[in-house]
Amino acid sequence: MRLCSCGFANDDAAHVCVACGNPLAREGNAPEDPSTAGLRPSTQDDTEEAPRPAPDLLLEDLRAGTVVRITAPGGILGRAGDFSPDVFSSRVSGVHAVVAASPDGRWTIEHTGRNESSVLRGNAWSSLHAGAPQPLFGGETLKLADMVFRVAVEAPEAAGSFAEATAAAATSDAGGDASATSRPAACAEAVAWSVRCPVCGTEHAVADADGRVDACTFCSDPFDRAAIARVSARPRPVA
């Protein structure tokens, strides 16, 4: 250990005393140079930036349209959870998943329930597992048992609700908002095609307008799975 002149015992690898901030002797426990006592290394910045408030995490139920708002530091999702427990179906566990906000404002989710949880990023679904938290950046589709949610991240000071923001985006895409005319033509024409399950609301990516899906991979009942075969593809704007 390295003993500082203030009496605090530091780790062998330490160069600055954790207790008082004085530089430690280079070798052994030799006393410090009096000329450097009380001085901190010039590379250390004493000004610390205040931590940013974590944004709210929003989960929109694609079937019912209800929104679950999750505030920092997070908590339990499920029928016995900390956020809108009455929203979740009987197939969702009481403690189905845990969401947490890190000090820098980033969100993660970890599966803890009985039935499966998974997240869609781009065109790929990935399963969530206990002991392996995954990040949520916003824009993902989250599946908890038989429920499907659209994920968004909203700063606490942001004006308007998640539903209002979604409605405004839809109006803009439909040409009903004047701001739509200011978007580049290339952005307006960039679309991705998907087929939405009429039972659970899961979006399945397809190649083009003629794409079809024979069965929904997330519906458990055979009749529910087959219902998607009658659904035509629809375009989705690509950011």
C-alpha positions as CSV (number, residue, x, y, z in Angstrom):
1,M,0.0,0.0,0.0
2,R,1.0,3.7,-0.3
3,L,0.7,5.7,2.8
4,C,-0.1,9.4,2.3
5,S,1.2,12.1,4.6
6,C,-2.4,12.6,5.7
7,G,-2.4,9.0,7.1
8,F,-4.7,7.4,4.5
9,A,-3.6,4.1,3.1
10,N,-4.0,3.9,-0.7
11,D,-3.6,1.0,-3.2
12,D,-0.2,0.3,-4.5
13,A,-1.2,1.5,-8.0
14,A,-2.5,4.9,-6.8
15,H,-0.6,8.0,-7.7
16,V,-2.9,10.5,-5.9
17,C,-4.3,10.1,-2.4
18,V,-8.0,9.3,-2.5
19,A,-8.6,11.1,0.8
20,C,-6.8,14.4,0.4
21,G,-5.8,14.5,-3.3
22,N,-2.1,15.0,-2.6
23,P,0.4,13.2,-5.0
24,L,1.8,10.0,-3.5
25,A,5.5,9.2,-3.3
26,R,7.0,7.4,-6.2
27,E,8.6,4.6,-4.2
28,G,7.6,2.9,-1.0
29,N,6.2,5.1,1.7
30,A,8.7,8.0,1.4
31,P,7.3,11.3,2.6
32,E,5.9,13.7,0.1
33,D,7.7,16.7,-1.3
34,P,6.5,19.7,0.8
35,S,6.5,21.9,-2.3
36,T,3.8,19.8,-3.8
37,A,1.7,19.3,-0.7
38,G,-2.0,20.2,-1.3
39,L,-1.6,20.4,-5.1
40,R,-3.6,18.2,-7.4
41,P,-2.2,17.0,-10.8
42,S,-2.7,19.6,-13.5
43,T,-4.5,17.1,-15.6
44,Q,-7.4,16.7,-13.1
45,D,-10.5,18.8,-13.8
46,D,-12.2,19.9,-10.5
47,T,-15.3,21.0,-12.4
48,E,-17.8,18.2,-12.7
49,E,-20.7,18.5,-15.2
50,A,-24.1,18.0,-13.6
51,P,-25.7,14.7,-14.7
52,R,-28.4,15.0,-17.3
53,P,-31.9,13.9,-16.3
54,A,-32.8,10.5,-17.7
55,P,-35.5,10.7,-20.5
56,D,-38.8,9.0,-20.0
57,L,-39.2,5.6,-21.6
58,L,-42.6,5.2,-23.4
59,L,-44.2,1.9,-24.5
60,E,-47.2,2.1,-26.8
61,D,-49.4,-1.0,-26.9
62,L,-49.9,-1.6,-30.7
63,R,-53.2,-3.4,-30.1
64,A,-55.0,-1.1,-27.6
65,G,-53.1,2.2,-28.2
66,T,-52.5,2.8,-24.5
67,V,-49.1,4.2,-23.5
68,V,-47.0,3.0,-20.5
69,R,-44.7,5.9,-19.3
70,I,-41.6,4.8,-17.4
71,T,-39.6,7.3,-15.4
72,A,-36.1,7.0,-14.1
73,P,-34.6,5.1,-12.4
74,G,-37.0,2.5,-13.8
75,G,-38.5,-0.6,-12.2
76,I,-40.6,-3.7,-12.9
77,L,-42.8,-4.3,-15.9
78,G,-45.7,-6.7,-15.5
79,R,-49.0,-7.3,-13.8
80,A,-47.4,-6.7,-10.4
81,G,-45.0,-4.0,-11.7
82,D,-44.4,-0.4,-11.0
83,F,-45.9,1.1,-14.2
84,S,-49.5,0.7,-15.3
85,P,-49.8,-2.9,-14.1
86,D,-53.5,-3.0,-15.2
87,V,-52.4,-2.6,-18.9
88,F,-50.7,-6.0,-19.1
89,S,-52.5,-9.1,-20.2
90,S,-52.9,-12.4,-18.2
91,R,-50.0,-14.0,-20.2
92,V,-47.6,-11.3,-19.0
93,S,-45.9,-12.3,-15.7
94,G,-46.3,-10.3,-12.5
95,V,-42.6,-9.5,-12.8
96,H,-42.0,-9.9,-16.5
97,A,-39.1,-7.6,-17.1
98,V,-36.9,-4.9,-15.4
99,V,-36.1,-1.6,-17.0
100,A,-33.4,0.6,-15.7
101,A,-31.9,4.0,-16.5
102,S,-28.1,4.4,-16.2
103,P,-26.6,7.6,-14.7
104,D,-25.9,8.9,-18.3
105,G,-29.6,8.6,-19.2
106,R,-29.5,5.3,-21.2
107,W,-32.2,2.6,-20.8
108,T,-31.9,-1.1,-20.6
109,I,-34.4,-4.0,-20.3
110,E,-33.9,-7.4,-18.8
111,H,-36.3,-10.4,-19.1
112,T,-37.4,-12.0,-15.8
113,G,-40.8,-13.5,-16.6
114,R,-42.2,-16.9,-17.5
115,N,-43.2,-16.3,-21.1
116,E,-40.9,-15.0,-23.7
117,S,-39.7,-11.4,-24.3
118,S,-38.1,-10.2,-27.4
119,V,-37.1,-7.0,-29.2
120,L,-37.2,-6.0,-32.9
121,R,-34.4,-3.8,-34.2
122,G,-34.4,-3.2,-37.9
123,N,-35.7,-6.5,-39.4
124,A,-34.3,-8.8,-36.8
125,W,-36.0,-10.1,-33.6
126,S,-33.8,-11.0,-30.7
127,S,-34.9,-12.8,-27.5
128,L,-34.4,-11.2,-24.1
129,H,-32.8,-13.3,-21.3
130,A,-32.4,-13.1,-17.6
131,G,-29.0,-11.8,-16.5
132,A,-28.4,-10.1,-19.9
133,P,-29.8,-6.6,-20.1
134,Q,-30.2,-5.1,-23.6
135,P,-30.3,-1.4,-24.4
136,L,-33.4,0.5,-25.6
137,F,-32.7,3.5,-27.7
138,G,-36.2,4.2,-29.0
139,G,-37.7,3.0,-32.3
140,E,-37.7,-0.7,-31.3
141,T,-40.7,-3.0,-31.2
142,L,-40.9,-4.8,-27.8
143,K,-42.8,-8.1,-27.3
144,L,-43.8,-9.2,-23.8
145,A,-45.6,-12.5,-23.9
146,D,-48.6,-11.8,-26.2
147,M,-48.3,-8.0,-26.1
148,V,-46.4,-5.9,-28.6
149,F,-45.2,-2.3,-27.8
150,R,-43.6,0.4,-29.8
151,V,-40.7,1.9,-27.9
152,A,-39.9,5.6,-27.7
153,V,-37.6,7.7,-25.5
154,E,-38.8,11.2,-24.5
155,A,-37.0,13.9,-22.6
156,P,-38.8,14.9,-19.4
157,E,-39.1,18.5,-20.6
158,A,-40.4,17.5,-24.0
159,A,-43.8,19.0,-24.8
160,G,-46.8,16.9,-25.7
161,S,-47.5,13.2,-25.2
162,F,-46.3,10.2,-27.0
163,A,-49.7,9.8,-28.7
164,E,-49.7,13.4,-29.8
165,A,-46.2,13.0,-31.3
166,T,-47.3,9.8,-33.1
167,A,-50.4,11.6,-34.5
168,A,-48.3,14.5,-35.6
169,A,-45.9,12.3,-37.5
170,A,-48.8,10.5,-39.2
171,T,-50.3,13.8,-40.3
172,S,-47.0,15.0,-41.6
173,D,-46.6,11.7,-43.6
174,A,-50.1,12.1,-45.0
175,G,-49.4,15.6,-46.3
176,G,-51.7,17.3,-43.9
177,D,-49.1,19.4,-42.2
178,A,-47.2,22.2,-43.9
179,S,-43.9,20.9,-42.6
180,A,-44.3,17.9,-44.8
181,T,-43.5,20.1,-47.9
182,S,-40.2,21.1,-46.4
183,R,-38.8,17.5,-46.2
184,P,-36.5,16.4,-49.0
185,A,-38.2,14.3,-51.7
186,A,-35.8,11.5,-51.2
187,C,-36.9,11.1,-47.5
188,A,-40.6,11.1,-48.5
189,E,-40.0,8.3,-51.1
190,A,-37.9,6.1,-48.8
191,V,-40.2,3.4,-47.5
192,A,-40.0,-0.1,-46.0
193,W,-42.8,-2.6,-46.4
194,S,-44.3,-4.7,-43.6
195,V,-47.3,-6.9,-42.8
196,R,-49.0,-6.2,-39.4
197,C,-50.6,-9.1,-37.6
198,P,-54.2,-8.3,-37.0
199,V,-54.2,-10.3,-33.8
200,C,-51.1,-9.2,-31.8
201,G,-50.0,-6.2,-33.8
202,T,-46.5,-7.5,-34.6
203,E,-44.9,-6.0,-37.7
204,H,-43.3,-8.5,-40.1
205,A,-40.9,-7.0,-42.6
206,V,-41.4,-8.0,-46.3
207,A,-39.5,-7.1,-49.4
208,D,-42.1,-5.1,-51.3
209,A,-45.8,-4.3,-51.8
210,D,-46.5,-7.8,-53.0
211,G,-44.9,-9.4,-49.9
212,R,-47.1,-11.7,-47.7
213,V,-46.6,-13.6,-44.4
214,D,-48.0,-17.1,-44.1
215,A,-48.1,-17.2,-40.3
216,C,-47.4,-14.9,-37.4
217,T,-44.4,-16.2,-35.4
218,F,-45.6,-14.6,-32.2
219,C,-49.2,-15.8,-32.0
220,S,-49.7,-19.0,-30.0
221,D,-53.1,-20.1,-31.4
222,P,-53.0,-21.7,-34.9
223,F,-56.0,-19.6,-36.0
224,D,-54.4,-16.4,-34.8
225,R,-51.2,-17.3,-36.6
226,A,-53.0,-17.9,-39.9
227,A,-55.0,-14.6,-39.7
228,I,-52.0,-12.6,-41.0
229,A,-52.1,-14.5,-44.4
230,R,-55.0,-12.3,-45.4
231,V,-53.2,-9.0,-44.7
232,S,-51.6,-7.0,-47.4
233,A,-48.2,-5.2,-47.0
234,R,-48.2,-1.6,-46.1
235,P,-45.4,1.1,-46.5
236,R,-43.6,2.5,-43.5
237,P,-41.5,5.7,-43.8
238,V,-37.8,5.2,-43.3
239,A,-36.1,7.9,-41.3
